[in-house]
């Protein structure tokens, strides 16, 4: 006697979630991020800003510092991030330098995709 294969319960949950996502994409296709092009002059059409901050020994258990950054192009946020630093910083300035290095890596990655005259 052959038995029918039993579908796991999570299968139905995943199918319903997939349908919800497809419905969301279909009904919000006309929405998006509004980009503004604020020019600072005819020779410099793009303005790139970057902000970074760090909190020394923020995590009470491991004494790791927390850092965060925001990158804006023409006033629009294009990237941001926050997280615990991988190593323990010895002071606040060291934590700030580690955060600045993380921001610099992100800026190099972004500038590799965008043609920007600096």
C-alpha positions as CSV (number, residue, x, y, z in Angstrom):
1,X,0.0,0.0,0.0
2,X,1.5,3.3,-1.1
3,X,1.0,6.3,1.2
4,X,0.6,9.9,0.1
5,X,3.5,12.2,0.9
6,X,2.7,14.5,3.7
7,X,3.4,18.2,3.2
8,X,5.1,19.8,6.2
9,X,3.2,22.5,8.0
10,X,5.8,25.1,7.2
11,X,5.2,24.6,3.5
12,X,1.8,26.3,3.7
13,X,3.2,29.1,5.8
14,X,5.9,29.8,3.2
15,X,3.5,29.7,0.3
16,X,1.2,32.1,2.0
17,X,4.1,34.4,2.8
18,X,5.2,34.2,-0.8
19,X,1.8,35.2,-2.1
20,X,1.7,38.1,0.4
21,X,5.0,39.4,-1.0
22,X,3.9,39.0,-4.6
23,X,0.7,40.9,-3.8
24,X,2.7,43.7,-2.0
25,X,5.0,44.0,-5.0
26,X,2.0,44.1,-7.4
27,X,0.0,46.8,-5.5
28,X,3.0,49.0,-4.7
29,X,4.7,49.0,-8.1
30,X,4.0,52.7,-8.6
31,X,5.7,53.7,-5.3
32,X,9.4,54.3,-4.9
33,X,12.1,56.5,-3.4
34,X,12.0,60.1,-4.5
35,X,15.4,61.4,-5.5
36,X,16.0,65.1,-5.7
37,X,18.9,66.6,-7.6
38,X,19.9,69.6,-5.6
39,X,22.7,71.3,-7.5
40,X,25.3,73.4,-5.8
41,X,26.4,74.9,-9.1
42,X,26.8,73.9,-12.7
43,X,30.2,72.4,-12.2
44,X,29.2,70.2,-9.2
45,X,25.9,68.5,-9.7
46,X,26.4,65.9,-7.0
47,X,27.0,66.5,-3.3
48,X,28.2,63.5,-1.2
49,X,28.0,63.8,2.6
50,X,29.1,61.2,5.2
51,X,28.5,61.2,8.9
52,X,30.0,58.8,11.4
53,X,29.9,58.4,15.2
54,X,31.1,55.9,17.8
55,X,30.3,55.1,21.4
56,X,33.3,53.8,23.4
57,X,32.7,50.5,25.2
58,X,28.9,50.6,24.7
59,X,28.3,46.8,25.2
60,X,28.4,46.2,28.9
61,X,29.2,42.5,28.7
62,X,32.0,42.5,26.2
63,X,33.0,46.2,26.4
64,X,32.8,46.6,22.7
65,X,32.2,50.0,21.1
66,X,29.2,50.7,18.9
67,X,29.7,52.7,15.7
68,X,27.3,54.0,13.0
69,X,27.4,56.0,9.8
70,X,25.1,57.7,7.3
71,X,26.0,58.5,3.7
72,X,23.9,61.0,1.7
73,X,23.9,62.0,-1.9
74,X,22.3,65.3,-2.7
75,X,20.4,65.2,0.6
76,X,19.1,61.6,0.1
77,X,20.2,58.8,2.4
78,X,21.8,56.1,0.2
79,X,23.5,54.0,2.9
80,X,23.6,53.7,6.6
81,X,24.9,51.2,9.1
82,X,25.4,50.5,12.8
83,X,26.9,47.8,14.8
84,X,29.4,46.6,17.4
85,X,33.0,47.0,16.5
86,X,34.9,43.7,16.2
87,X,37.7,44.6,18.6
88,X,37.8,46.4,22.0
89,X,39.0,50.0,21.5
90,X,41.3,51.4,24.1
91,X,39.7,54.8,24.1
92,X,37.0,57.0,22.5
93,X,39.4,58.4,19.8
94,X,40.4,54.9,18.8
95,X,36.7,53.9,18.6
96,X,36.1,56.9,16.4
97,X,39.0,56.0,14.1
98,X,37.7,52.4,13.7
99,X,34.2,53.8,12.8
100,X,35.8,56.2,10.3
101,X,37.7,53.3,8.7
102,X,34.4,51.4,8.3
103,X,32.8,54.5,6.7
104,X,35.7,54.9,4.4
105,X,35.4,51.3,3.2
106,X,31.7,52.0,2.4
107,X,32.5,55.2,0.6
108,X,35.1,53.5,-1.6
109,X,32.5,50.8,-2.5
110,X,29.9,53.4,-3.4
111,X,32.3,55.5,-5.4
112,X,33.3,52.4,-7.4
113,X,29.7,52.2,-8.7
114,X,29.1,55.9,-9.3
115,X,31.1,58.2,-11.5
116,X,31.8,61.2,-9.2
117,X,34.1,64.1,-9.9
118,X,35.9,64.9,-6.6
